[in-house]
Amino acid sequence: LRDAESKVQLWTTSDQLLKGAAKAAASGDYDLAIELANEAGLHAQLALATAAREKQTWQNNVPK
């Protein structure tokens, strides 16, 4: 998540998923906590892919 956050691409859903995971873990629902944490990780990976794609698109469209 820190990589995505450092590229200003962190999805707003990631934070909510992590909060949900922490709440689920605190209540003892570890399966749900793991599921939510994994989903947050997926969102971070997708955010990084978006950042890389946008960087490449920007570089390809800058007049030379």
N, C-alpha and C positions, 0 to 999 in steps of 0.2 A: 504494500500500500504506500509505503514511503516513496518508492520510485514514481508511482503514478502521481502522488501528491506533489513531488518536486517538479514535475513537468506540468503542473496546473491542469491535470486531466482527471484527478480523482473524482469518481462519480459520487453524487450525493447519496446514492443507495448504499454504497459501501459502509459508510458510517452507521447508517440505520441497521444494516445487517450485523455489524459487529456489536452494536448495543443489544440487539436481539439475542445474539449468541451469548453475550455475557449474562444477560437476564436468564436465558434458558439454563446455562451452566449453574448459575446461583440457585436455581430452583431444582437442580438435580436432573434436568432433561438433557443429558450429555449428547444423545443422538441428534437432537435438534440443534444444540450448540455447535456441534461439528458440522452439520449440514449448512447452517447459516454462515459459519466462518469460512467454509469452503466456497460458498457462493460469493462472499465478499472478496475472496482471493481471485475468483474468476472475474469479477467486475474490475479488479485492479489490473489483471492481465489484459482485459479488453480495453481498458483506459490507456494502457501503455501502447497497445497496438494502434489505437486511435491517434495518439500523440505522434508515433512514428509515421503513420500514414499522412497526417497533416503536415509534418515537417517535410516529407518527400514531395507532397503536392505543392507546398509553398516553394520549395527549391526548383521544382520543374516549371513553375509559372512566373518566376522572377525574370523580367526581361534581361537579356544578356547583351 
